[in-house]
């Protein structure tokens, strides 16, 4: 078996591992609110999230193509195989560190920062496709702000519409609605997050001359969808606790507003083929809803910790990927 094939298989395995870890790391995104309000039991919520993540991942490929070609050009990338492997190892390492400490960081930030860092280490800053890279960074930066604003607006509308409703009855009804919104949010999570690994595998296939276009092959889409679904089935309880309870005390009506906001922003990004951080979008939607409900009810210390992680993930993952690239170059 030749070296190129071995390295390609190693990248595919690492990409699927990243997708699997992304699944259990980001399970909280879709189900934390429904679990915290007891709309769904944890086991049922995870089964729902895993199934809908798989379905969502099998539905679209636009974000995957963006990852394949908009950060760097895989057709001209120097030492592309080593760059991709270094990026994956760095992203996996950062995901595991933040999962261990229960920090809802962004797998998207980690992966995109890692690709950029490894590519810069290989060929300098000219390796970046600046028009595409800036577009992706803008999506990562502005989507949480948009989620905060929309969450604030949606919950403000809910407050007006249901101000004279019986609280106990309203909460009971919203618990049923939350099952549907949790499913919707899990679906949109799959449409965006699972595609990132698809893009990485496709990039590796192009770099190693196994395909000549940016089309996402069916086996790539299916394997990534399955890896994310399996990862989601494992669950990420530490992050569920952070997203579901440490930002604010969530009631069913809050949960529905946050779920609808997160799903709308994520699916909107998927529709225009842009990767976003589902972690930050959903956390920001909860912050927006909480601010509309009662500013003092939001635990801003947790929000501050999340914001710091949001800011540092790109440079840390980029630096880590550059170091790993140099180490791999000693062997390949």
N, C-alpha and C positions, 0 to 999 in steps of 0.2 A: 504494500500500500504506500503510495507516494506521500511526501511531506505535505503538499498542498491540500490533498484530500483529508489527511489527518487533522490539519489545522482548521479546515472548513467544518469538519464534524465536531471539533472541539468548540468552535464558535457557536454552532447550532445548539450544542448541549448547554453552553453557557447562557445563550439567549433564552432558551426554554427555562433554565434555572432562574434567570432574572424575572421572567414572566411569572413563574410559579411563586417566587418570593414577593413579587409585586402583588399577586393575588392575595396572599395572607397578610401582607403589609397594609394593603388598601381595602381589605374587607370592611373595615370600620366605616369607610366613606359612604357606603350604600345602606348599611343596616344599623349604624350606631343610634340614630334617632328612634327607629322603630323598636329596638331592643330596650332603650332607656325608658320609653313610655309604656313598655309591656304590650305594645300592639302585636309583637311577635316574640315567641320564645327564641332564645339564642340559636338553638339547633335548627329550628324552622327558618329563621332569618338567614342563616348561613347557607342552607340548602337552596333557598330562593335566590340568594345573591349569586351562588355558584352557577346555577342553571341560567339565569338571565345574563350573567357575564359571558357565558359561552355563546348564547344566542347573539348577543350584541357584537361579540368579536367576529362572528361568522357573517355579519351583515355588511360591513363596509371595509374599504382598504385605502381610502384617500389619505388618512393620517400616516399610514405605513409608507406610502410613496413620498410624503413630505420628509419623513425621517430618513428615507433612503437617499434622497438627493439634495435636500435644501440646507443641510448643515455643512456637508462637504460633498465634493463631486466624486462618487465612487469610481468613475471611469478614469480619473486622473490621480487618484489618491496614492501618495508614496507609502510603501510599506503598509498597504491597506489592511492586510490580515492581522498584523501586529497591533495596528491602531485599534481595530474593532475589538480584538481580544482584550487589550488593555482597558478600553472603555467599559466593556462588560464587567470585568473583574472589579474595577473601581466602583461602578454603580451598585453592584451586588454588595460589596463591602460596606458602602455607606448606608444602603437599605437595611442591612442586618444590624449595624450599629444603632441606627435611629429606632428600629423596631425593638431592640433589646431594652432601650431606655424609654420606650413608649412615646416617642416624639413623632407626631404626625407630619413628617417631612415629605418631600415630593420625590417620587420615583422618576418623574419626568425631568425635574431639574437635575437629578443625579445623572440620568442617562445622557441628557443633552450636554450638560457640563463636561461629562467624561469624554464624549465623542470629540468635543471641541478641544479639550485639554490634550488628549492623545494625538490628535491631528496636528496641533500646534507644535507639540514635541517632535513630531516626525518631519514636518515641512515648514514650520514657521507660521506666522499669522496669515500669510497668503493662502494657506490651505483652506481657510474658511470661505464658504459661499455667503458673503456678507448680506446680500439682499434676502436670502432665505433665512439665514441665522437670525438677523434682526427681526424679521417677521415673527419667527418662533418666540424669541425673547419677549417681544411686545405682547404676544398672546399669553405667555406665562405671567407677565406682570399685570396686565389689565384685566384678565378674567376674574381674579379674586375681588378686585375693586367693583367690577360689574356685578358679581354675585352678592356682594355686601349691599349694594344699592337696590338691586332687585328684591333681595330678601327683605329689606326694610320696607319697600313699597308694598310687596305682597302681604306681609303681615299687617301693615297699616290698613290695608283694604279689609282684611279679615276682621280686624278690630271694629271697624265701622259696620260691616255687614252683620256680624254676630254679637253686637254689643248688648242686645236685649234677649239673647238666647239663654236657655238654662245651661249653666256651665257643665254640670255632670252629664247631661244628655249630649251636649255638643262634643265633649271630650270622648264619650263612648262612640259616637258616630265617626269622629276623626280617627279613632284607632282603626276602624275598618278601612277608611280611606288610606291610612298609612301603609297598609299592606300593598295596595296598588302603587303608591308613590315610591315605596322601597323597591318594588319590582322594576319600576320605570327607571329609577336612579341606578340600579344594578345593570340594567340594559345599557344605559348611556355610558356607564363606566367601562363596560366591555367594548363599546364602539370606539372608545378613544385610547384607553390604556393598553389593551392587548395588542393594538396595532404597532406599538413602538418596537416590540420584539420582532414583529413581522418585518418591519423596516430594516432592522439590524441584520437579520438573516439574509434578506434580499440584497443588502449592501455587500455582505460577505460573498454571496453567490456571484455578484457582478465583479467584485475585486479579483476573485479567483477564476474568472472566465467560465463559470457554469451557466450564466445567462447573460443576454446582451440588452435587456430592457429593464425598466423599473416595475414591470408587472409583478404582482404578488401571486406566487404559485399556490394552488389549492392546498397542497400538503403543508405549506408553510402556515397558511391561515388556520387550518384545522389544528395543527400541532400547538400553535400559540394559544388558540382558543381553549384547547383542552388543558394546557399547562396553567393558564390563568384560572380556569374553572376549578381545577384540582387544588391550586394554591388558595383560592377563596374558601374552599371547603374546609381547609385547616383552621382558618380564622385568625384574627389578630386582636386578642382580648385586651392587651395593654392599650392599644390605640383606640379600641372601642370605648374604653373607660375615659380616655382623654376627650375624644370628639363628642361622646354621648353625654358626659356629665360634668367635665371640668371646665367647659366654656360657659354653660348656663344650665339651669334646671329646665329640662325640656318637657313640655306637655304635648299631647297629641296635635293640637292645633299649631303649635310652634313647629313640630316635626314635619307636618304636611307642608307648611310654608317653606321650610328649609329644603325639603326633598324636591319640591316643584322647582324651586330656584336653581338648585344644583343641577338637576336634570336638564333644565332649559339652557343653562350656560354651557354645560358640557356638550350637549347634542348640537347646539349652535356652532361650537368650535369644530365638532366632527363634520358638520355639513360643509364647512369651508376649508376642511382638510388641515386644521391646525391642532397640534398637540397642546393640551393644557394639563395642569396639575389638578387631578380630581380631588386630592387631599385638600389643597388650598381653596379650591372653588367651594367645596362643601363646608369646610370649616368657616369660610368667609360668609357663606349664606346663613349659617347658624348665628354668626356674630351680627349680621344685619337684622335678622329676625329678633335676636335678643335685644338689640339696641332699640328697635321699634316697640318691643314689649315693655322693657324697663332698663334704662341704662345701668342702674346700680345692680341689676341682676346678672350682668355679664361679668365673668371672672377675667378681668383684663390682664391679670398676671399670666394666665395660660396663653391668652392671645399674644402677649408680648413675646413669650417664649417661642411660640409658633412663628412669629414674624422674624425673629432672629434666625431661626433655622431656615426659613424661606430665603433670607438674604445670603446666608453663608454656604448653602448647599452647592450652588453653581461654582464658586471659586474653589471650595474644598474638593469637590468631586473632580474638577478640572485638574487641580494640582496632583491629586492622588493618581489620576489616570496618566499624567505625564511621568510620574515616578515609576509606575508599573510598566509603562512603555519602555523606559530606559532599561529597566531590569529584564524585561522580556527580550530586548535586543541583545542582551548578553548570551542568550540561548538560541535565538532564531536568526 
